[in-house]
Amino acid sequence: MTGTERKRAWRQRHPERSRTAERQRAQKRRNQRDGGFVLGVGWVGTSSYQRYESSLKRSTQRHFYPRIGAGSTRLTHKEGSALARARNVARLEDAKAIALAQFPDMAKWLAECRLGK
């Protein structure tokens, strides 16, 4: 019996401990504001979820994920700064290319501004 077969058999024997069941329990916990009794699950409290959402690590994830991407909490300060800088430069280059495509005269204007005319 392979590892995959063993895992599949274990999930069939323990459906209440499967990943799907755990995901559903977590969703129910998030939906319950002050906690309460949920049929088939038992008492569902929200304190652990609130503790998790207000933690420093979760706050860091919410702040940096849109800017740097996955794994941003495991980067050093230098690595994170370098990635953020690289993404900002790429975004600026994209914006410049779009602006030049929309306004062809802008390239001439930018060249004149650089020359100090």
N, CA, C and O atoms as a GROMACS GRO file, in nm:
protein
  468
    1MET      N    1   0.085  -0.118   0.000
    1MET     CA    2   0.000   0.000   0.000
    1MET      C    3   0.090   0.124   0.000
    1MET      O    4   0.180   0.137   0.083
    2THR      N    5   0.064   0.213  -0.091
    2THR     CA    6   0.145   0.334  -0.101
    2THR      C    7   0.101   0.437   0.003
    2THR      O    8  -0.003   0.422   0.067
    3GLY      N    9   0.181   0.542   0.017
    3GLY     CA   10   0.146   0.648   0.111
    3GLY      C   11   0.016   0.716   0.075
    3GLY      O   12  -0.062   0.752   0.163
    4THR      N   13  -0.007   0.735  -0.054
    4THR     CA   14  -0.131   0.798  -0.100
    4THR      C   15  -0.251   0.712  -0.064
    4THR      O   16  -0.354   0.764  -0.020
    5GLU      N   17  -0.237   0.582  -0.083
    5GLU     CA   18  -0.348   0.492  -0.050
    5GLU      C   19  -0.375   0.491   0.100
    5GLU      O   20  -0.490   0.489   0.144
    6ARG      N   21  -0.266   0.492   0.180
    6ARG     CA   22  -0.284   0.496   0.326
    6ARG      C   23  -0.355   0.623   0.369
    6ARG      O   24  -0.445   0.620   0.453
    7LYS      N   25  -0.314   0.736   0.310
    7LYS     CA   26  -0.376   0.864   0.345
    7LYS      C   27  -0.524   0.865   0.304
    7LYS      O   28  -0.609   0.912   0.380
    8ARG      N   29  -0.554   0.814   0.186
    8ARG     CA   30  -0.693   0.809   0.139
    8ARG      C   31  -0.777   0.721   0.232
    8ARG      O   32  -0.890   0.756   0.266
    9ALA      N   33  -0.722   0.607   0.272
    9ALA     CA   34  -0.795   0.517   0.362
    9ALA      C   35  -0.816   0.583   0.499
    9ALA      O   36  -0.922   0.570   0.559
   10TRP      N   37  -0.714   0.654   0.548
   10TRP     CA   38  -0.726   0.723   0.677
   10TRP      C   39  -0.836   0.829   0.669
   10TRP      O   40  -0.915   0.843   0.762
   11ARG      N   41  -0.840   0.903   0.560
   11ARG     CA   42  -0.943   1.007   0.544
   11ARG      C   43  -1.082   0.945   0.540
   11ARG      O   44  -1.177   1.004   0.592
   12GLN      N   45  -1.096   0.828   0.478
   12GLN     CA   46  -1.226   0.762   0.475
   12GLN      C   47  -1.267   0.715   0.613
   12GLN      O   48  -1.385   0.718   0.648
   13ARG      N   49  -1.169   0.670   0.693
   13ARG     CA   50  -1.200   0.624   0.830
   13ARG      C   51  -1.224   0.740   0.926
   13ARG      O   52  -1.294   0.724   1.025
   14HIS      N   53  -1.166   0.860   0.898
   14HIS     CA   54  -1.177   0.975   0.987
   14HIS      C   55  -1.226   1.098   0.911
   14HIS      O   56  -1.152   1.195   0.895
   15PRO      N   57  -1.350   1.096   0.862
   15PRO     CA   58  -1.399   1.210   0.782
   15PRO      C   59  -1.408   1.340   0.863
   15PRO      O   60  -1.397   1.448   0.807
   16GLU      N   61  -1.427   1.328   0.995
   16GLU     CA   62  -1.439   1.448   1.079
   16GLU      C   63  -1.306   1.520   1.095
   16GLU      O   64  -1.303   1.636   1.137
   17ARG      N   65  -1.195   1.453   1.061
   17ARG     CA   66  -1.063   1.515   1.075
   17ARG      C   67  -1.000   1.548   0.940
   17ARG      O   68  -0.881   1.580   0.932
   18SER      N   69  -1.078   1.541   0.834
   18SER     CA   70  -1.023   1.568   0.701
   18SER      C   71  -1.000   1.718   0.682
   18SER      O   72  -1.047   1.800   0.761
   19ARG      N   73  -0.928   1.752   0.581
   19ARG     CA   74  -0.896   1.892   0.551
   19ARG      C   75  -1.023   1.971   0.520
   19ARG      O   76  -1.036   2.086   0.561
   20THR      N   77  -1.117   1.908   0.447
   20THR     CA   78  -1.242   1.976   0.413
   20THR      C   79  -1.322   2.004   0.538
   20THR      O   80  -1.376   2.114   0.554
   21ALA      N   81  -1.330   1.906   0.628
   21ALA     CA   82  -1.404   1.926   0.753
   21ALA      C   83  -1.340   2.036   0.836
   21ALA      O   84  -1.410   2.116   0.897
   22GLU      N   85  -1.209   2.039   0.839
   22GLU     CA   86  -1.139   2.143   0.915
   22GLU      C   87  -1.164   2.280   0.854
   22GLU      O   88  -1.183   2.378   0.927
   23ARG      N   89  -1.164   2.289   0.723
   23ARG     CA   90  -1.190   2.415   0.655
   23ARG      C   91  -1.333   2.463   0.686
   23ARG      O   92  -1.355   2.582   0.709
   24GLN      N   93  -1.428   2.370   0.685
   24GLN     CA   94  -1.567   2.407   0.716
   24GLN      C   95  -1.580   2.454   0.861
   24GLN      O   96  -1.651   2.550   0.889
   25ARG      N   97  -1.511   2.386   0.953
   25ARG     CA   98  -1.515   2.429   1.094
   25ARG      C   99  -1.456   2.569   1.110
   25ARG      O  100  -1.510   2.651   1.184
   26ALA      N  101  -1.346   2.597   1.039
   26ALA     CA  102  -1.285   2.730   1.048
   26ALA      C  103  -1.378   2.836   0.992
   26ALA      O  104  -1.388   2.946   1.047
   27GLN      N  105  -1.447   2.806   0.881
   27GLN     CA  106  -1.541   2.902   0.823
   27GLN      C  107  -1.657   2.929   0.918
   27GLN      O  108  -1.700   3.044   0.934
   28LYS      N  109  -1.707   2.825   0.981
   28LYS     CA  110  -1.816   2.844   1.078
   28LYS      C  111  -1.768   2.928   1.195
   28LYS      O  112  -1.843   3.012   1.246
   29ARG      N  113  -1.645   2.907   1.238
   29ARG     CA  114  -1.590   2.985   1.349
   29ARG      C  115  -1.581   3.132   1.311
   29ARG      O  116  -1.610   3.220   1.392
   30ARG      N  117  -1.540   3.159   1.187
   30ARG     CA  118  -1.531   3.298   1.142
   30ARG      C  119  -1.668   3.364   1.133
   30ARG      O  120  -1.683   3.483   1.159
   31ASN      N  121  -1.769   3.286   1.095
   31ASN     CA  122  -1.903   3.341   1.078
   31ASN      C  123  -1.974   3.366   1.210
   31ASN      O  124  -2.066   3.447   1.215
   32GLN      N  125  -1.933   3.300   1.316
   32GLN     CA  126  -1.994   3.318   1.448
   32GLN      C  127  -1.926   3.433   1.518
   32GLN      O  128  -1.807   3.425   1.547
   33ARG      N  129  -1.999   3.540   1.546
   33ARG     CA  130  -1.936   3.657   1.607
   33ARG      C  131  -1.892   3.631   1.750
   33ARG      O  132  -1.775   3.651   1.783
   34ASP      N  133  -1.981   3.587   1.836
   34ASP     CA  134  -1.947   3.568   1.977
   34ASP      C  135  -1.933   3.422   2.012
   34ASP      O  136  -1.927   3.387   2.130
   35GLY      N  137  -1.928   3.338   1.914
   35GLY     CA  138  -1.922   3.195   1.941
   35GLY      C  139  -2.062   3.143   1.963
   35GLY      O  140  -2.155   3.220   1.988
   36GLY      N  141  -2.078   3.016   1.955
   36GLY     CA  142  -2.209   2.956   1.976
   36GLY      C  143  -2.205   2.809   1.943
   36GLY      O  144  -2.102   2.755   1.901
   37PHE      N  145  -2.318   2.744   1.964
   37PHE     CA  146  -2.327   2.602   1.939
   37PHE      C  147  -2.365   2.579   1.793
   37PHE      O  148  -2.467   2.631   1.748
   38VAL      N  149  -2.285   2.504   1.720
   38VAL     CA  150  -2.313   2.473   1.581
   38VAL      C  151  -2.341   2.325   1.572
   38VAL      O  152  -2.261   2.242   1.617
   39LEU      N  153  -2.455   2.291   1.514
   39LEU     CA  154  -2.498   2.152   1.505
   39LEU      C  155  -2.394   2.068   1.431
   39LEU      O  156  -2.352   2.103   1.321
   40GLY      N  157  -2.355   1.960   1.490
   40GLY     CA  158  -2.259   1.870   1.429
   40GLY      C  159  -2.114   1.903   1.459
   40GLY      O  160  -2.025   1.822   1.433
   41VAL      N  161  -2.089   2.023   1.514
   41VAL     CA  162  -1.952   2.064   1.543
   41VAL      C  163  -1.934   2.083   1.693
   41VAL      O  164  -1.830   2.047   1.748
   42GLY      N  165  -2.034   2.139   1.759
   42GLY     CA  166  -2.024   2.168   1.901
   42GLY      C  167  -2.004   2.317   1.922
   42GLY      O  168  -2.041   2.398   1.839
   43TRP      N  169  -1.944   2.351   2.035
   43TRP     CA  170  -1.922   2.492   2.067
   43TRP      C  171  -1.812   2.548   1.978
   43TRP      O  172  -1.704   2.492   1.967
   44VAL      N  173  -1.843   2.660   1.914
   44VAL     CA  174  -1.748   2.724   1.826
   44VAL      C  175  -1.720   2.862   1.881
   44VAL      O  176  -1.810   2.946   1.886
   45GLY      N  177  -1.598   2.887   1.922
   45GLY     CA  178  -1.561   3.017   1.973
   45GLY      C  179  -1.479   3.095   1.872
   45GLY      O  180  -1.423   3.036   1.779
   46THR      N  181  -1.472   3.225   1.889
   46THR     CA  182  -1.401   3.308   1.793
   46THR      C  183  -1.272   3.366   1.849
   46THR      O  184  -1.199   3.433   1.777
   47SER      N  185  -1.244   3.342   1.976
   47SER     CA  186  -1.129   3.409   2.036
   47SER      C  187  -0.997   3.370   1.970
   47SER      O  188  -0.910   3.455   1.952
   48SER      N  189  -0.981   3.242   1.933
   48SER     CA  190  -0.855   3.201   1.870
   48SER      C  191  -0.842   3.265   1.732
   48SER      O  192  -0.733   3.304   1.691
   49TYR      N  193  -0.953   3.274   1.660
   49TYR     CA  194  -0.949   3.337   1.528
   49TYR      C  195  -0.917   3.486   1.541
   49TYR      O  196  -0.838   3.539   1.463
   50GLN      N  197  -0.978   3.554   1.637
   50GLN     CA  198  -0.949   3.696   1.657
   50GLN      C  199  -0.805   3.718   1.700
   50GLN      O  200  -0.740   3.813   1.657
   51ARG      N  201  -0.754   3.628   1.784
   51ARG     CA  202  -0.614   3.636   1.825
   51ARG      C  203  -0.523   3.622   1.704
   51ARG      O  204  -0.424   3.695   1.690
   52TYR      N  205  -0.556   3.529   1.616
   52TYR     CA  206  -0.476   3.508   1.495
   52TYR      C  207  -0.482   3.630   1.404
   52TYR      O  208  -0.379   3.676   1.355
   53GLU      N  209  -0.602   3.682   1.380
   53GLU     CA  210  -0.617   3.796   1.289
   53GLU      C  211  -0.551   3.922   1.342
   53GLU      O  212  -0.509   4.007   1.263
   54SER      N  213  -0.540   3.936   1.474
   54SER     CA  214  -0.479   4.057   1.530
   54SER      C  215  -0.331   4.037   1.564
   54SER      O  216  -0.269   4.125   1.624
   55SER      N  217  -0.275   3.924   1.526
   55SER     CA  218  -0.135   3.898   1.556
   55SER      C  219  -0.044   3.980   1.465
   55SER      O  220  -0.085   4.024   1.357
   56LEU      N  221   0.080   4.000   1.508
   56LEU     CA  222   0.177   4.076   1.430
   56LEU      C  223   0.208   4.007   1.298
   56LEU      O  224   0.221   4.074   1.195
   57LYS      N  225   0.219   3.874   1.299
   57LYS     CA  226   0.250   3.803   1.176
   57LYS      C  227   0.140   3.821   1.073
   57LYS      O  228   0.168   3.844   0.956
   58ARG      N  229   0.013   3.810   1.116
   58ARG     CA  230  -0.100   3.826   1.023
   58ARG      C  231  -0.106   3.970   0.970
   58ARG      O  232  -0.136   3.992   0.853
   59SER      N  233  -0.077   4.066   1.056
   59SER     CA  234  -0.074   4.205   1.014
   59SER      C  235   0.034   4.227   0.908
   59SER      O  236   0.011   4.298   0.810
   60THR      N  237   0.149   4.167   0.929
   60THR     CA  238   0.258   4.176   0.832
   60THR      C  239   0.218   4.111   0.701
   60THR      O  240   0.248   4.165   0.594
   61GLN      N  241   0.151   3.996   0.708
   61GLN     CA  242   0.105   3.930   0.586
   61GLN      C  243   0.008   4.019   0.509
   61GLN      O  244   0.021   4.034   0.388
   62ARG      N  245  -0.090   4.077   0.580
   62ARG     CA  246  -0.188   4.163   0.512
   62ARG      C  247  -0.122   4.283   0.446
   62ARG      O  248  -0.164   4.327   0.339
   63HIS      N  249  -0.018   4.336   0.510
   63HIS     CA  250   0.049   4.456   0.457
   63HIS      C  251   0.138   4.424   0.338
   63HIS      O  252   0.134   4.493   0.236
   64PHE      N  253   0.219   4.319   0.349
   64PHE     CA  254   0.322   4.295   0.248
   64PHE      C  255   0.280   4.201   0.135
   64PHE      O  256   0.339   4.208   0.028
   65TYR      N  257   0.181   4.115   0.155
   65TYR     CA  258   0.144   4.020   0.050
   65TYR      C  259   0.106   4.091  -0.081
   65TYR      O  260   0.154   4.051  -0.186
   66PRO      N  261   0.021   4.195  -0.077
   66PRO     CA  262  -0.012   4.261  -0.204
   66PRO      C  263   0.108   4.328  -0.270
   66PRO      O  264   0.112   4.342  -0.392
   67ARG      N  265   0.206   4.370  -0.191
   67ARG     CA  266   0.320   4.442  -0.245
   67ARG      C  267   0.434   4.351  -0.289
   67ARG      O  268   0.496   4.375  -0.393
   68ILE      N  269   0.461   4.246  -0.212
   68ILE     CA  270   0.576   4.160  -0.238
   68ILE      C  271   0.535   4.020  -0.284
   68ILE      O  272   0.601   3.961  -0.369
   69GLY      N  273   0.427   3.968  -0.228
   69GLY     CA  274   0.380   3.836  -0.267
   69GLY      C  275   0.398   3.735  -0.155
   69GLY      O  276   0.431   3.770  -0.042
   70ALA      N  277   0.374   3.610  -0.188
   70ALA     CA  278   0.380   3.502  -0.090
   70ALA      C  279   0.521   3.489  -0.034
   70ALA      O  280   0.620   3.510  -0.104
   71GLY      N  281   0.529   3.454   0.092
   71GLY     CA  282   0.658   3.434   0.157
   71GLY      C  283   0.721   3.561   0.208
   71GLY      O  284   0.836   3.560   0.251
   72SER      N  285   0.646   3.671   0.205
   72SER     CA  286   0.704   3.799   0.245
   72SER      C  287   0.739   3.803   0.393
   72SER      O  288   0.825   3.882   0.434
   73THR      N  289   0.675   3.721   0.476
   73THR     CA  290   0.706   3.723   0.619
   73THR      C  291   0.834   3.648   0.651
   73THR      O  292   0.888   3.661   0.761
   74ARG      N  293   0.885   3.569   0.556
   74ARG     CA  294   1.007   3.493   0.582
   74ARG      C  295   1.130   3.561   0.524
   74ARG      O  296   1.241   3.507   0.533
   75LEU      N  297   1.114   3.678   0.464
   75LEU     CA  298   1.227   3.749   0.405
   75LEU      C  299   1.296   3.836   0.508
   75LEU      O  300   1.235   3.883   0.604
   76THR      N  301   1.424   3.858   0.487
   76THR     CA  302   1.494   3.954   0.570
   76THR      C  303   1.452   4.094   0.525
   76THR      O  304   1.389   4.110   0.421
   77HIS      N  305   1.488   4.193   0.604
   77HIS     CA  306   1.452   4.331   0.570
   77HIS      C  307   1.513   4.371   0.435
   77HIS      O  308   1.447   4.434   0.352
   78LYS      N  309   1.638   4.335   0.413
   78LYS     CA  310   1.706   4.370   0.288
   78LYS      C  311   1.639   4.303   0.168
   78LYS      O  312   1.619   4.366   0.064
   79GLU      N  313   1.604   4.174   0.183
   79GLU     CA  314   1.539   4.102   0.074
   79GLU      C  315   1.403   4.162   0.041
   79GLU      O  316   1.369   4.182  -0.076
   80GLY      N  317   1.327   4.192   0.145
   80GLY     CA  318   1.195   4.251   0.124
   80GLY      C  319   1.204   4.388   0.060
   80GLY      O  320   1.125   4.420  -0.030
   81SER      N  321   1.299   4.469   0.104
   81SER     CA  322   1.318   4.603   0.046
   81SER      C  323   1.358   4.593  -0.100
   81SER      O  324   1.309   4.669  -0.184
   82ALA      N  325   1.448   4.500  -0.132
   82ALA     CA  326   1.492   4.484  -0.270
   82ALA      C  327   1.377   4.440  -0.360
   82ALA      O  328   1.362   4.490  -0.472
   83LEU      N  329   1.294   4.346  -0.312
   83LEU     CA  330   1.180   4.301  -0.391
   83LEU      C  331   1.080   4.414  -0.412
   83LEU      O  332   1.029   4.433  -0.522
   84ALA      N  333   1.051   4.489  -0.306
   84ALA     CA  334   0.956   4.600  -0.317
   84ALA      C  335   1.008   4.705  -0.414
   84ALA      O  336   0.933   4.757  -0.496
   85ARG      N  337   1.139   4.736  -0.406
   85ARG     CA  338   1.197   4.834  -0.497
   85ARG      C  339   1.188   4.786  -0.642
   85ARG      O  340   1.152   4.864  -0.730
   86ALA      N  341   1.219   4.660  -0.665
   86ALA     CA  342   1.213   4.605  -0.801
   86ALA      C  343   1.071   4.610  -0.856
   86ALA      O  344   1.050   4.643  -0.973
   87ARG      N  345   0.973   4.578  -0.773
   87ARG     CA  346   0.834   4.583  -0.819
   87ARG      C  347   0.791   4.726  -0.847
   87ARG      O  348   0.718   4.752  -0.942
   88ASN      N  349   0.836   4.821  -0.764
   88ASN     CA  350   0.802   4.962  -0.787
   88ASN      C  351   0.861   5.011  -0.918
   88ASN      O  352   0.795   5.081  -0.994
   89VAL      N  353   0.986   4.975  -0.944
   89VAL     CA  354   1.051   5.016  -1.069
   89VAL      C  355   0.975   4.958  -1.188
   89VAL      O  356   0.952   5.027  -1.288
   90ALA      N  357   0.936   4.832  -1.179
   90ALA     CA  358   0.862   4.769  -1.288
   90ALA      C  359   0.727   4.838  -1.310
   90ALA      O  360   0.686   4.861  -1.423
   91ARG      N  361   0.659   4.873  -1.199
   91ARG     CA  362   0.531   4.942  -1.212
   91ARG      C  363   0.548   5.080  -1.275
   91ARG      O  364   0.466   5.120  -1.357
   92LEU      N  365   0.654   5.151  -1.239
   92LEU     CA  366   0.679   5.282  -1.298
   92LEU      C  367   0.709   5.271  -1.447
   92LEU      O  368   0.662   5.352  -1.526
   93GLU      N  369   0.788   5.170  -1.485
   93GLU     CA  370   0.818   5.150  -1.626
   93GLU      C  371   0.691   5.117  -1.705
   93GLU      O  372   0.672   5.166  -1.816
   94ASP      N  373   0.604   5.035  -1.647
   94ASP     CA  374   0.477   5.003  -1.713
   94ASP      C  375   0.392   5.128  -1.730
   94ASP      O  376   0.334   5.150  -1.836
   95ALA      N  377   0.384   5.210  -1.625
   95ALA     CA  378   0.305   5.332  -1.632
   95ALA      C  379   0.361   5.428  -1.736
   95ALA      O  380   0.286   5.493  -1.809
   96LYS      N  381   0.493   5.436  -1.743
   96LYS     CA  382   0.558   5.523  -1.842
   96LYS      C  383   0.528   5.475  -1.983
   96LYS      O  384   0.499   5.556  -2.071
   97ALA      N  385   0.535   5.344  -2.006
   97ALA     CA  386   0.507   5.288  -2.139
   97ALA      C  387   0.362   5.315  -2.179
   97ALA      O  388   0.335   5.348  -2.294
   98ILE      N  389   0.270   5.302  -2.085
   98ILE     CA  390   0.128   5.327  -2.114
   98ILE      C  391   0.107   5.475  -2.147
   98ILE      O  392   0.038   5.509  -2.243
   99ALA      N  393   0.168   5.562  -2.067
   99ALA     CA  394   0.153   5.706  -2.090
   99ALA      C  395   0.211   5.746  -2.225
   99ALA      O  396   0.151   5.825  -2.298
  100LEU      N  397   0.327   5.692  -2.260
  100LEU     CA  398   0.387   5.726  -2.389
  100LEU      C  399   0.305   5.672  -2.506
  100LEU      O  400   0.302   5.733  -2.613
  101ALA      N  401   0.238   5.558  -2.487
  101ALA     CA  402   0.153   5.504  -2.592
  101ALA      C  403   0.029   5.590  -2.611
  101ALA      O  404  -0.018   5.609  -2.723
  102GLN      N  405  -0.024   5.643  -2.501
  102GLN     CA  406  -0.145   5.725  -2.509
  102GLN      C  407  -0.114   5.867  -2.556
  102GLN      O  408  -0.195   5.927  -2.627
  103PHE      N  409   0.001   5.920  -2.518
  103PHE     CA  410   0.038   6.058  -2.552
  103PHE      C  411   0.176   6.058  -2.619
  103PHE      O  412   0.277   6.075  -2.551
  104PRO      N  413   0.181   6.040  -2.749
  104PRO     CA  414   0.309   6.031  -2.819
  104PRO      C  415   0.395   6.157  -2.805
  104PRO      O  416   0.518   6.148  -2.809
  105ASP      N  417   0.334   6.272  -2.789
  105ASP     CA  418   0.410   6.396  -2.775
  105ASP      C  419   0.480   6.405  -2.640
  105ASP      O  420   0.566   6.492  -2.620
  106MET      N  421   0.445   6.318  -2.548
  106MET     CA  422   0.504   6.323  -2.415
  106MET      C  423   0.654   6.295  -2.418
  106MET      O  424   0.729   6.352  -2.339
  107ALA      N  425   0.698   6.210  -2.508
  107ALA     CA  426   0.840   6.176  -2.517
  107ALA      C  427   0.920   6.301  -2.553
  107ALA      O  428   1.027   6.326  -2.496
  108LYS      N  429   0.868   6.380  -2.647
  108LYS     CA  430   0.936   6.504  -2.686
  108LYS      C  431   0.938   6.603  -2.569
  108LYS      O  432   1.038   6.669  -2.543
  109TRP      N  433   0.824   6.612  -2.500
  109TRP     CA  434   0.814   6.703  -2.384
  109TRP      C  435   0.911   6.661  -2.273
  109TRP      O  436   0.977   6.746  -2.214
  110LEU      N  437   0.919   6.530  -2.246
  110LEU     CA  438   1.012   6.481  -2.143
  110LEU      C  439   1.157   6.512  -2.182
  110LEU      O  440   1.237   6.551  -2.097
  111ALA      N  441   1.190   6.495  -2.309
  111ALA     CA  442   1.326   6.524  -2.355
  111ALA      C  443   1.358   6.672  -2.337
  111ALA      O  444   1.469   6.707  -2.297
  112GLU      N  445   1.262   6.759  -2.366
  112GLU     CA  446   1.283   6.903  -2.347
  112GLU      C  447   1.300   6.939  -2.200
  112GLU      O  448   1.382   7.024  -2.165
  113CYS      N  449   1.221   6.874  -2.114
  113CYS     CA  450   1.231   6.901  -1.969
  113CYS      C  451   1.368   6.861  -1.915
  113CYS      O  452   1.425   6.929  -1.830
  114ARG      N  453   1.420   6.750  -1.966
  114ARG     CA  454   1.551   6.704  -1.918
  114ARG      C  455   1.664   6.796  -1.961
  114ARG      O  456   1.766   6.807  -1.893
  115LEU      N  457   1.646   6.861  -2.076
  115LEU     CA  458   1.748   6.951  -2.126
  115LEU      C  459   1.740   7.088  -2.058
  115LEU      O  460   1.830   7.171  -2.074
  116GLY      N  461   1.633   7.112  -1.984
  116GLY     CA  462   1.618   7.238  -1.913
  116GLY      C  463   1.567   7.350  -2.000
  116GLY      O  464   1.591   7.467  -1.971
  117LYS      N  465   1.497   7.317  -2.107
  117LYS     CA  466   1.443   7.420  -2.195
  117LYS      C  467   1.309   7.469  -2.148
  117LYS      O  468   1.250   7.557  -2.212
   0.00000   0.00000   0.00000
